[in-house]
Amino acid sequence: MGQVTIYLDDESERRLKSAAAAAGMPVSRWVAQLVQDKTRTQWPESMRALAGAWRDFPEPQALRRETAADVPRETF
């Protein structure tokens, strides 16, 4: 398991410790969870389980039937 050293200003350190305490976990676990959340390459299972949860949500074909004209784009 890797170890990382980071340097924080006093205010950031205070907020980090406060956030970890509010979550009820050690600072190292809180930071590790943050890294996992921010570098995830797939949606969490709880999000994927929502697929199809909205029965009245229109099908893609219905959404694409009425397309408006695109707005003019700025040139590079």
C-alpha positions in Angstrom: 0.0 0.0 0.0 1.4 3.4 -1.0 1.9 6.3 1.3 1.6 10.0 0.3 2.8 13.1 2.0 0.9 16.3 1.3 1.4 19.8 2.6 -1.6 21.9 3.5 -2.1 25.4 4.7 -3.5 25.7 8.2 -7.1 26.4 7.1 -7.1 23.5 4.6 -5.8 21.2 7.3 -8.5 22.3 9.7 -11.3 21.7 7.1 -9.8 18.3 6.2 -9.8 17.2 9.9 -13.3 18.6 10.4 -14.6 16.8 7.3 -13.0 13.5 8.3 -14.4 13.8 11.9 -17.9 14.6 10.5 -17.6 11.4 8.4 -16.5 9.4 11.4 -13.3 8.2 9.9 -9.5 8.9 10.2 -8.1 11.5 7.9 -6.1 9.0 5.9 -9.2 6.9 5.2 -11.2 10.1 4.3 -8.5 11.2 1.8 -8.2 7.7 0.4 -12.0 7.6 -0.2 -11.8 11.0 -1.8 -9.1 9.8 -4.2 -11.2 6.7 -5.0 -14.3 8.8 -5.7 -12.5 11.3 -7.9 -10.6 8.7 -10.0 -13.4 6.2 -10.4 -13.8 4.9 -14.0 -17.3 3.5 -13.6 -20.5 4.7 -12.0 -21.1 3.3 -8.5 -23.5 0.4 -8.4 -26.1 2.5 -6.6 -26.2 4.8 -9.6 -26.3 2.0 -12.2 -29.2 0.4 -10.2 -31.3 3.5 -11.1 -31.4 2.6 -14.8 -35.0 2.4 -15.8 -36.3 3.7 -12.4 -38.3 6.5 -14.1 -41.1 4.8 -15.9 -42.4 8.0 -17.4 -39.1 9.1 -18.8 -39.2 9.3 -22.6 -37.4 6.9 -24.8 -34.3 8.2 -26.7 -36.2 8.1 -30.0 -38.9 10.3 -28.6 -36.4 12.8 -27.3 -34.6 12.9 -30.7 -37.8 13.4 -32.7 -38.0 17.2 -32.0 -34.5 18.7 -32.5 -34.1 22.4 -32.5 -31.6 24.3 -34.7 -28.2 24.4 -33.2 -26.9 27.8 -32.0 -24.1 29.4 -33.9 -20.7 28.4 -32.7 -17.8 30.7 -32.0 -14.8 30.3 -34.2 -11.4 29.4 -32.8 
